[in-house]
Amino acid sequence: MVRSLWTAASGMIGQQGNIDTISNNLANVNTSGYKRQRAEFEDLIYQTVKIAGTPATEDTVVPVPIQMGHGVKLAATQRQFTQGALQNTENFSDIAIAGDGFFRVMLYDGTFAYTRDGSFKVDANGQLVTSQGYKVIPEVILPEGFIPETLAISRDGRITVKIPGLDDPIDVGQIELYRFPNPAGLSAIGENLFKISNASGNPIAGRPGFDGMGQTIHRFLEMSNVSVVREMVNMIVAQRAYEFNSKAIQTSDNMLGTATNLKR
């Protein structure tokens, strides 16, 4: 009975982590480039009461074991890097990735981070930056006096713009994308950014549209890949599982109370 209390308690703790994960997905349903997470579970250690294959009689062996489980724990929060819907913004500095890859940005401490959020801005120096002011790498610096409406970014990342006094557009930069052997191993640090880890592997740079890289779609943003309907269904399932484990604790408590009162 005491075992069942702790087993059911582990189920409640695990489902709380599941609900927390689902809630974070729902909170970020309108976050550009957000990738949903899925809670994954694994069972805990078992107590083996009877080992399968041991002799039962002279001529027979135990066909199946008796193993008493001790519950469950949250094993991982797997990030799902499926494509999000593309939304037309008509903003001259917005870029979406259709396919595999990340943008690279430089943080204030000089280290690199990676993002799927292409809602870029142009700072006072004409440099392409994130909403937090982090520089897009390779650096893209737009010439003084450029005409925003003429900025064009091709699907292979080539950036051109027109400036007053010139008839033809000029090249001002090239967007590069980066992919990883295991993108699910990237470490989220907030602000729609990821950093590499030993699990993700090293970044592989490439030109958009080549060597497995996605394409850059100008004046679009990639929305989150969160499905509100799916998350609400998952929330209901997690809530019911939490309730069932709570009932198991109540039942175990009642049984323990009955056993305690046997002498009365």
Secondary structure, 3 states (H helix, E strand, C coil): CHHHHHHHHHHHHHHHHHHHHHHHHHHCCCCCCCCCEEEEEEECCEEEEECCCCECCCCCECCCCEEEECCEEEEEEEECCCCCCEEECCCCCEEEEECCCEEEEECCCCCEEEECCCECEECCCCEEECCCCCEEECCCECCCCCCHHHCEECCCCEEEECCCCCCCCEEEEECCEEECCCHHHCEEEECCEEECCCCCCCCEEECCCCCCCCEEEECEEECCCCCHHHHHHHHHHHHHHHHHHHHHHHHHHHHHHHHHCCCC
